[in-house]
Amino acid sequence: MPTEFISLTFPNASTELNPLPNPAIDPDYLTRYARNLDDYEYNYTLVPYDSSYFDPFTTGATIAAVTKNLKIIIALRPNTLYPTVAAKALATLDQLSRGRAVVHFIAGGSDVEQAREGDFLGKEERYARLEEYIKILKRAWESPEPFDWDGKYYQFKQFRNLVRPVNGTSIPVSVGGSSAEAYRIGGSLADIFGLWGEPLKETKEQIDRIYAEAEKAGRTDRPRIWVTFRPIVAETEELAWAKAHRTLDALKGNRADGKARVPAEAPPPQNVGSQRLLEIAKKGEVQDRALWYPTVTATNARGASTALVGSFQTIIDSLLDYVDLGAELISIRGYDNLNDAIDYGRYVLPRVREELKKRENGANGTH
Ligand SMILES: Cc1cc2nc3c(=O)[nH]c(=O)nc-3n(C[C@H](O)[C@H](O)[C@H](O)COP(=O)(O)O)c2cc1C
């Protein structure tokens, strides 16, 4: 499989650098952003989920209607939608988009955030429920035969799904997280496993654990690995570092002014992925070739927050390091959302692909 690129969906012009107060969806912006991703040949856009945030399904369907090739990754927390409803909603989007729907499952990383929408299960149980949920969706997608379910979290009788995925079997299933439960559920059931950007050594450790879980589950294949970065890029190293420090100042200033999504006095995060980022941040500001951690500490590691700083060539080389490690899906999004997506589309994506093509041709030549 070729290396693929992912971006994140932004429904309006608000950014972490310039947060707009209570911004609504701006349909023109959403269309422009999505079409740029499509035109610059990103493969996917993730439509994120948050208890306070926009509905990913209607947002995803809107993106599908204005793009041709871009695949739409719907972030989904099992507590928010009954599994039979989710199976049909995802298959509906798959049919509307002619086979471009993907689902990214989130067990839920924070008790406080889960409680906001009535979910009071502990973390371990949330993962156990996720396991059952994925099995139900796969069963519902596989065949139109009615079936009963008598599980721990869900029970139903004679559910029949006539809304099937375009490929007739399944929609790609992704799982994200960095806890032992995430590795187990994702390793055994996911087509794609999502990680946040960590140094090469730590990323390799995570990949090995995911692959070990896949093997333990008796799989003959294994999940494709997705890693996420926030590149801060410019023509020269010097310009990129100046931009990185401007970015950091804005993140810190906005948080101190109460304009960031994370309050100034936020408690330590409960999800292991964020805890790992904060722990690794203690080892140094710059790790490996260009992985930069001050953006992690400035935001309390809320979401994907590890930057890559440097010239276009440095970013390209850094991403290739992760491809060499086994990452097949690379998620990149900046801080100046639309402009950064265009910059990557013009100067990063084509050059990473060119390099990989060159290597492929070279490798073929030796056979
Ligand atoms: C690539 C990726 C994307 C994610 N997207 C979301 C999201 O949209 N919404 C959300 O609440 N959590 C999101 N998460 C967070 C985790 O899925 C979440 O914290 C997890 O349920 C528990 O994490 P843990 O296993 O590391 O403790 C994402 C994680 C990764 C790796």
The ligand as an SDF file (V2000), in Angstrom:
LIG
                    3D

 31 33  0  0  0  0  0  0  0  0999 V2000
   -5.0990   10.0280   15.6130 C   0  0  0  0  0  0  0  0  0  0  0  0
   -5.9960   10.2580   16.7800 C   0  0  0  0  0  0  0  0  0  0  0  0
   -7.1850   10.9900   16.6500 C   0  0  0  0  0  0  0  0  0  0  0  0
   -8.0210   11.2180   17.7450 C   0  0  0  0  0  0  0  0  0  0  0  0
   -9.1820   11.9430   17.5890 N   0  0  0  0  0  0  0  0  0  0  0  0
   -9.9720   12.1860   18.6690 C   0  0  0  0  0  0  0  0  0  0  0  0
  -11.1910   12.9450   18.5360 C   0  0  0  0  0  0  0  0  0  0  0  0
  -11.5690   13.4010   17.4690 O   0  0  0  0  0  0  0  0  0  0  0  0
  -11.9150   13.1550   19.6550 N   0  0  0  0  0  0  0  0  0  0  0  0
  -11.5440   12.6620   20.8930 C   0  0  0  0  0  0  0  0  0  0  0  0
  -12.2410   12.8810   21.8640 O   0  0  0  0  0  0  0  0  0  0  0  0
  -10.4040   11.9500   21.0390 N   0  0  0  0  0  0  0  0  0  0  0  0
   -9.6230   11.7130   19.9650 C   0  0  0  0  0  0  0  0  0  0  0  0
   -8.4720   10.9680   20.1160 N   0  0  0  0  0  0  0  0  0  0  0  0
   -8.0730   10.5780   21.4850 C   0  0  0  0  0  0  0  0  0  0  0  0
   -8.0790    9.1330   21.8920 C   0  0  0  0  0  0  0  0  0  0  0  0
   -8.7360    8.3040   21.0000 O   0  0  0  0  0  0  0  0  0  0  0  0
   -8.6050    8.9770   23.3090 C   0  0  0  0  0  0  0  0  0  0  0  0
   -7.9540    9.7840   24.1650 O   0  0  0  0  0  0  0  0  0  0  0  0
   -8.6410    7.5330   23.7360 C   0  0  0  0  0  0  0  0  0  0  0  0
   -9.9820    7.2150   23.7860 O   0  0  0  0  0  0  0  0  0  0  0  0
   -8.0500    7.1550   25.0570 C   0  0  0  0  0  0  0  0  0  0  0  0
   -6.7100    7.2460   24.9660 O   0  0  0  0  0  0  0  0  0  0  0  0
   -5.6570    6.2900   25.6870 P   0  0  0  0  0  0  0  0  0  0  0  0
   -5.9430    4.8790   25.2810 O   0  0  0  0  0  0  0  0  0  0  0  0
   -4.3650    6.8210   25.1450 O   0  0  0  0  0  0  0  0  0  0  0  0
   -5.7790    6.5090   27.1590 O   0  0  0  0  0  0  0  0  0  0  0  0
   -7.6560   10.7100   19.0060 C   0  0  0  0  0  0  0  0  0  0  0  0
   -6.4690    9.9590   19.1350 C   0  0  0  0  0  0  0  0  0  0  0  0
   -5.6510    9.7340   18.0630 C   0  0  0  0  0  0  0  0  0  0  0  0
   -4.3960    8.9390   18.2690 C   0  0  0  0  0  0  0  0  0  0  0  0
  1  2  1  0
  2  3  1  0
  2 30  2  0
  3  4  2  0
  4  5  1  0
  4 28  1  0
  5  6  2  0
  6  7  1  0
  6 13  1  0
  7  8  2  0
  7  9  1  0
  9 10  1  0
 10 11  2  0
 10 12  1  0
 12 13  2  0
 13 14  1  0
 14 15  1  0
 14 28  1  0
 15 16  1  0
 16 17  1  0
 16 18  1  0
 18 19  1  0
 18 20  1  0
 20 21  1  0
 20 22  1  0
 22 23  1  0
 23 24  1  0
 24 25  2  0
 24 26  1  0
 24 27  1  0
 28 29  2  0
 29 30  1  0
 30 31  1  0
M  END
$$$$
